[in-house]
């Protein structure tokens, strides 16, 4: 099975890397003494709606955190500039050989951090091997009648 969440995180990281040169992007634990400015990408919510035939609609929400330059005297201006770039740049990403469109975008600013919270949805189709109705046989009997 493909790690869809990991692939979407990779797609976000690739897009961020194309938008911002020389900005570190973290997808796992942030090391002590990290260099700012930087991005941190994490999956914060994952929902699955089950449909017929084991088909699933998955909504995955990510928090893309930007940490401003450590000693900047204008952190709000820096966060606003980054927000302008990522609010357009992350409207679509490529992962799993597909284009994902952003949904439910929310922006939060705290101290020297910008949180760009976004959902990307995808559909996972059922495996073709699990076609349960193709070879179904049913035998019906009513009042002694054999309906074969």
N, C-alpha and C positions, 0 to 999 in steps of 0.2 A: 504494500500500500504506500502511496506517495505521501510524504509529509507536506500537506498543502499549506499549513500555517508557516512552516519553515521556508517554503518556496515563496510565499507572499512576502515574508519579512525580507528575504533575499531580493525580491523585486523592488521593494521600498528602498532598500539600501542602495541598489544600483541606480535608482532614479535620483536619490539624494546625492550620491556621488557625482552624478552628471550635472546637478544643479549647483553644488558647492565644492569648490576645489580646496584641498588642504584642510578639510574639516573631518575630524575623526568620527567614525560611525560605530557605535557599539550595539551588539544584539544579544550579548550575554552579560555576565556580571561586569559591573563597572569597576575597574581597578582603583585602588587608592592612589591618589596623586594623578588623577586623569588630567589630560590637557584639554583646556577649553579654548575656543568654542568646540562643542561636540554635539552629536545626536545620540540618543538612545532609543531603540525601537523595541517595544514589547507588546505582546498580545495580552489584552486585558479582559476580553470577553469573547466567548464562542458559543453560538446558539445553533441548534440543528432542528429544522422542521422536517418531519418524516412524511413522505408522500407514498403513493402506491408503488408497488414493485421495488421497495427498498431504495427508491430515489430520495435524495436528501437535498434540501436547500440549506446552505450553511452561511451564516452571517458571522464574520469575524471582525472584532473591533481592536484597533491598535492605538497605542499612545506613542506618538513620535515626539519625544522631548528634545528640545534644543536648549542647551546650557550656554549662556552668554559668556563672552570673554571675561576671564576672572577679574581683572582690574579696570574694566571699562568705566568711564565716567558717564556714559550715556547708554545704560542697559536697555531702557525702553525703546530708544531709537534703533538699536541693534535688533531687538526682538521684533519690532514692527517691520524692519527691512526683510528679515528672514520670513516672517509671516506672509508678506507680499509675494515672496518667491514660492514658498511651499503651498500656499493656498491655491495657486494656479498649477504648480508643477506636480502636485500629487493628486490631481483630479482623476488621473488614470495612471495605472502602472501595468507592467507586463510581468507575468509569472505563469508558470505551467503552460507556456505557449499560448496564452490568452491575454486579452486586455481586460483589466478590472477597473470599473468606474467607482469613484468614491461616493459614499452615501453617508448621511448623518454626520456631517463634519461639525465638530465643536472645537472652539479655541479657548484656552485658558492661559492667563499669564500670572505667574507667582514669582515674586522677588526677581531673580535673574534667569527664570526658566519660562519657556514657552511650551505649552502642551497642545499639540495638534492631534485631536482624537478623531479617528476616521474609521468607518466600516467599509469592508469590501465583501461582497456576496459572491457565492458561486454555487453551482448545482453539481452534485455528485450523482451520476446515473448509476442505476443498479447494474450489477454484472449480468451479462447476457446468459451466463451459465445457469442462473437461477430462474429460469422461466418455468414457473410451477404449473401453469395451466395447460401446457402443450400435450402432455401425456396423461391427462386425467381421465379415468374410467370410473363410471358410476353404475352401480347395480341397484335397481329399484324393485321392490316387491310390495304389492298392495293386495290385501285379501287373498293371498295365495297365488296371485298372478305373478309370473316371473317376467319382468320387462326387459330382458336382454335383447 
